[in-house]
Amino acid sequence: MKKTINTHKCKYIIIGAGIGGLSLALALQRLNQKVLVFEKTPEIKEVGAGVMLTPNATRSLDSLGVLKEIEKDATLPKKTIVRHYQTGKEMSTTDLGDDFTKKYGHPYYDVHRVNIHSSLYNSVKRNDMNCIKVNHELIDFFQSESFVTAKFNNNLVVEGEFLIGCDGIHSLVRKIIKASDNPNYTGNLAWRGLMPVESLPEHQRGPEINIWIGPKKHIVEYTVKSGRFKNYVAISNVKDWHEEGWTVRSSVDQALAEFKDWHQDVRNIISATPQDECYKWGLFDRNPLGSWSENRVTILGDAAHPMLPFMAQGAAMSIEDAIVLSRCFVKYENPRKIFESYENERIDRTAWCQLQSREAGQLFQKISSREDLDSDRAQRGKILYEYDAPRVKV
């Protein structure tokens, strides 16, 4: 029996309903554009834990109209403290409070990833109840001079003027237009956990960000959900690892064993992790791409520039991409000009972030001097935080 093929038409085909895909959908909707978003999973459900939203990210989210909703459940961390892994001594401190917010015009928030995702999702759905299609896995696409045809696993065929791959680190869109990029395992394995702050000693419940640095290991911990939960990522050199993804279950005992000689505050956090909230993932790295587009197809976010987490810019770069690309779409008509403008504005910045994230990881995995730590954070802060995606020239 011959299978029925359903054909639909739209202008923008967005592949992936993560933070990048939903940011692009919302940015285009706010510019009076109609979109369709295709998500391969059966339901919209963001995974993960904490996200640091630096001012460039909160500025972008504010322009999308979702910051007020997100900040209802956010934590303002006040400061970042870099600490010695055994003594707990403060090695570098960065103010993130009122003066910091005034300097950059927008705050630095620690939030749960689900809060960002749900705010974007709800806003997109309010604008168009039917624009997000779940359980639609892209299997292929082809292009002509005037349109892109996308084929999905349920026999749906969609024709659009543009296709944008927002489909993450394992992007099929990137693979089709740019071929395999052979990610390299960095030798670092990360554990993450989430627990109520009440499960920790009183002195560890504050909103500040603590970065514990030591030989070949470091841990970052901060609060989310208005300070009610503590989130951490603990990174250690582990020789052999083959799986790229962040939802592999782990055990608290395994994480504790990796940090057995670290400060008691670190061990308190790991010990307090509920068994069903302890995960691990291998950190894989890719070199920056020289281009992201082919004819009427492009990529953004992790699909375009997956980066190590050491500068907390993965989500921020996806949101920035989305805003800049949406502006290029409405400013220009020619696909070549649209993507040329998009790449000219975004590739150098995101490549810098990818490479700087590598260096930041190396800085945190040794006993660096206060001068090196302060200089690194000041340089990165200026370049990152002052960027204004809603207003840069495209």
C-alpha positions in Angstrom: 0.0 0.0 0.0 1.4 3.4 -1.0 2.1 5.8 1.8 0.3 9.2 1.8 2.6 12.2 1.5 1.4 15.4 2.9 2.8 18.6 1.5 2.8 22.0 3.3 4.2 25.4 2.5 5.7 28.1 4.6 8.4 30.8 4.4 10.6 29.8 7.3 11.2 26.1 8.3 12.9 26.0 11.7 14.4 22.6 12.7 14.6 22.2 16.5 12.6 23.7 19.3 15.4 24.3 21.8 16.4 27.7 23.0 17.9 28.7 19.7 15.0 27.6 17.5 12.4 29.1 19.8 14.4 32.4 20.0 14.5 32.6 16.2 10.8 31.8 16.0 9.9 34.5 18.5 12.2 37.0 16.9 10.6 36.5 13.5 7.1 36.6 14.9 7.9 39.9 16.6 8.9 41.2 13.1 5.5 40.0 11.8 6.8 36.9 10.1 5.1 33.5 10.1 7.2 30.4 11.0 6.9 26.7 11.4 9.1 24.9 14.0 9.7 21.2 13.8 10.8 19.2 16.8 11.7 15.5 16.6 10.8 14.6 20.2 7.2 13.7 21.1 6.9 16.5 23.5 8.5 19.9 24.2 10.7 19.2 27.2 13.9 21.0 27.9 16.6 19.1 29.9 19.5 20.3 31.8 19.9 22.4 34.9 21.5 25.8 35.5 22.3 28.5 33.0 24.3 31.7 33.6 22.7 34.6 31.7 25.3 37.3 31.2 24.2 40.8 30.3 24.5 40.2 26.5 22.0 37.3 27.0 19.5 39.2 29.3 19.7 42.2 26.9 18.7 39.9 24.0 15.9 38.2 26.0 14.6 41.6 27.0 14.3 42.5 23.4 12.3 39.3 22.8 9.9 40.4 25.6 10.5 37.4 27.8 13.0 38.7 30.4 10.4 39.8 32.9 8.9 36.3 33.0 12.3 34.6 33.3 13.5 36.9 36.1 10.6 36.0 38.3 12.5 32.7 39.1 16.0 33.9 38.6 18.9 34.5 41.0 21.0 37.7 41.0 24.3 36.3 42.1 25.9 39.5 43.4 29.5 38.3 42.8 31.7 35.5 41.4 34.4 34.1 43.7 37.3 32.0 42.4 38.5 29.7 45.2 41.5 27.4 45.9 40.4 23.8 45.7 41.8 22.8 49.1 41.9 25.9 51.3 38.8 27.7 50.0 40.9 30.9 49.8 39.5 33.7 47.6 41.8 34.0 44.5 39.7 36.4 42.5 36.4 38.2 43.0 34.1 39.9 40.4 31.2 42.1 41.5 27.9 41.3 39.7 25.6 43.4 41.8 24.0 46.9 41.2 27.1 48.6 39.9 27.7 45.8 37.4 24.1 46.0 36.2 24.3 49.7 35.8 27.6 49.4 33.8 26.2 47.0 31.3 22.5 48.1 31.3 21.3 44.6 32.0 21.7 42.1 34.9 23.6 38.9 35.3 21.2 36.1 36.3 21.5 32.5 37.2 18.4 30.6 36.1 17.2 27.1 35.4 17.3 26.2 31.7 13.6 25.1 31.9 12.6 28.7 32.9 14.2 30.1 29.7 12.8 27.4 27.5 9.3 27.6 28.8 9.1 31.4 28.6 10.2 31.3 24.9 7.8 28.4 24.2 4.8 30.0 25.8 5.5 33.3 23.9 5.8 31.6 20.6 2.6 29.6 21.1 0.7 32.7 22.2 1.6 34.3 18.9 0.6 31.2 16.9 -0.9 28.1 18.5 -0.1 25.8 15.6 3.4 26.8 14.6 5.3 24.2 16.7 5.1 20.6 15.4 6.4 17.9 17.7 7.3 14.3 16.7 8.6 15.5 13.4 12.1 14.3 12.7 13.9 15.8 9.7 15.4 13.1 7.5 16.5 15.0 4.5 16.1 18.2 2.5 16.9 19.5 -1.0 17.1 22.9 -2.6 16.1 24.6 -5.8 16.8 28.2 -6.8 13.6 29.4 -5.2 12.7 27.1 -2.3 13.8 24.3 0.1 11.9 21.0 0.4 12.2 19.3 3.8 11.2 15.7 4.3 10.2 14.3 7.7 10.0 10.8 9.2 6.1 10.8 9.2 5.9 11.4 5.4 5.3 15.1 5.8 7.0 17.3 3.1 7.3 21.0 3.7 8.3 23.6 1.1 9.7 26.9 2.3 11.8 29.8 1.2 14.4 29.1 4.0 15.4 26.3 6.3 17.3 27.0 9.5 19.0 24.2 11.4 18.7 24.8 15.2 19.1 21.2 15.8 22.0 21.2 18.3 25.4 19.5 18.6 24.3 16.5 16.5 22.8 18.7 13.8 21.6 16.8 10.7 21.4 20.1 8.9 25.1 20.9 9.5 26.0 17.4 8.5 24.2 17.7 5.2 25.6 21.2 4.2 29.0 21.0 5.9 29.7 17.3 6.1 31.1 15.6 9.3 33.2 17.7 11.6 34.7 14.9 13.8 34.3 16.2 17.3 37.3 15.6 19.6 37.0 14.4 23.2 38.8 17.0 25.3 39.8 14.6 28.1 37.3 16.3 30.4 34.3 14.6 31.9 31.6 16.8 33.7 29.3 15.9 36.5 26.2 18.0 37.2 23.7 18.0 40.0 20.9 20.0 41.5 19.6 20.0 45.1 17.5 22.2 47.5 19.7 24.7 49.3 18.3 23.4 52.6 20.3 20.3 52.1 23.5 22.3 52.5 25.1 24.0 55.5 23.9 27.5 56.1 27.1 29.2 54.9 26.7 27.5 51.4 23.2 28.8 50.7 24.2 32.2 49.4 23.5 33.5 45.9 27.2 34.0 44.9 28.8 32.0 42.1 31.8 30.0 43.4 34.4 28.6 41.0 36.8 26.1 42.7 40.0 25.6 40.7 42.7 23.0 41.1 45.0 20.7 39.2 43.2 19.3 36.1 39.8 19.8 37.8 37.4 22.6 38.6 33.8 23.0 39.8 31.3 25.8 39.3 28.4 26.2 41.7 25.5 28.7 41.9 21.9 28.9 42.9 18.8 28.9 40.6 15.0 29.2 41.0 15.2 32.4 43.1 17.9 30.8 45.3 16.0 27.8 46.3 18.2 25.2 44.5 22.0 24.8 44.1 23.3 23.8 40.8 26.9 22.6 40.1 29.1 21.4 37.3 32.2 19.5 38.4 34.9 18.8 35.7 37.7 16.4 35.9 40.3 14.8 33.5 39.1 11.4 32.6 41.0 9.5 29.9 38.5 7.4 28.1 35.0 8.5 27.1 33.1 8.0 24.0 29.5 9.4 24.4 28.7 13.0 23.6 25.5 14.1 25.4 24.6 15.4 28.9 21.9 13.0 30.1 24.0 10.0 31.1 23.2 8.9 34.6 26.0 8.8 37.1 26.4 8.1 40.8 27.2 10.5 43.6 29.9 8.1 44.9 31.6 8.3 41.5 31.7 12.1 41.5 32.9 12.2 45.2 35.7 9.8 44.3 36.9 12.2 41.6 37.0 15.1 44.2 38.1 13.1 47.3 40.9 15.6 48.3 38.9 18.8 47.7 37.5 21.3 50.2 34.7 20.1 52.4 32.3 22.6 50.9 32.8 21.0 47.5 32.2 17.6 48.9 29.1 18.8 50.8 27.5 19.9 47.4 28.3 16.7 45.7 27.1 14.6 48.6 23.8 16.5 48.8 23.0 15.6 45.1 19.9 13.3 44.9 20.8 10.1 43.1 18.3 10.9 40.3 19.8 14.4 39.8 23.4 13.2 39.2 24.5 13.2 35.5 27.8 13.1 33.7 28.8 14.0 30.1 32.0 14.1 28.1 33.1 17.4 26.8 33.8 17.3 23.0 35.3 20.2 21.1 35.1 21.3 17.4 37.0 23.9 15.5 35.0 26.9 14.3 33.5 26.7 10.8 34.3 29.3 8.1 30.7 29.4 6.9 27.3 28.2 8.0 25.1 28.6 4.9 24.4 27.0 1.6 21.9 28.6 -0.8 18.7 28.9 1.2 19.8 26.9 4.3 21.8 28.0 7.3 22.4 26.9 10.9 22.6 28.7 14.3 23.4 28.0 17.9 25.1 24.7 18.8 24.5 23.5 15.3 26.8 26.2 14.0 29.3 26.7 16.8 29.1 24.1 19.6 31.4 25.3 22.4 32.8 24.2 25.7 30.9 25.5 28.8 33.8 27.3 30.4 32.5 30.8 29.5 28.8 30.1 30.0 28.0 31.4 26.5 26.3 28.6 24.7 22.7 29.7 25.3 23.7 33.4 24.9 25.3 32.9 21.5 22.2 31.0 20.3 19.9 33.8 21.3 22.1 36.4 19.8 22.3 34.4 16.5 18.5 34.2 16.4 18.0 38.0 16.8 20.7 38.9 14.3 19.4 36.4 11.7 15.8 37.5 12.1 16.9 41.1 11.4 18.8 40.0 8.3 15.7 38.2 7.0 13.5 41.3 7.2 16.2 43.7 5.9 17.2 41.8 2.8 15.4 39.8 0.2 18.3 38.0 -1.6 19.2 34.8 0.2 22.9 35.3 -0.5 22.8 38.8 1.0 20.8 37.6 4.1 23.3 34.9 5.0 26.3 36.9 4.1 25.2 39.7 6.5 24.3 37.1 9.2 27.7 35.4 8.9 29.7 38.6 8.7 28.2 39.7 12.0 28.2 36.4 13.9 31.1 34.0 12.8 34.0 36.0 14.2 32.3 36.5 17.5 31.2 33.0 18.0 34.6 31.6 16.8 36.3 33.8 19.4 33.9 32.4 22.0 34.7 28.8 21.0 38.5 29.4 21.2 38.3 31.4 24.4 36.2 28.7 26.1 39.1 26.3 25.5 41.5 28.7 27.1 39.2 29.4 30.0 39.0 25.7 30.7 42.8 25.5 30.9 43.0 28.5 33.2 40.5 27.0 35.6 42.4 23.6 35.8 45.5 24.9 37.4 46.3 27.2 40.3 46.3 30.4 38.3 47.4 33.7 39.8 45.0 36.5 40.8 46.4 38.7 38.1 45.8 36.1 35.4 42.3 35.4 36.6 41.3 39.1 36.9 42.8 39.9 33.5 41.0 37.0 31.8 37.6 37.9 33.3 38.0 41.6 32.6 38.9 41.1 28.9 36.2 38.5 28.3 33.6 40.5 30.1 34.1 43.6 28.0 33.9 41.8 24.7 31.0 39.6 25.7 28.8 41.8 27.9 28.6 45.0 25.8 27.3 43.2 22.7 23.9 44.4 21.6 22.3 41.9 19.2 19.1 43.9 18.8 21.0 46.9 17.6 24.3 45.8 15.9 24.5 46.8 12.2 23.4 44.1 9.8 
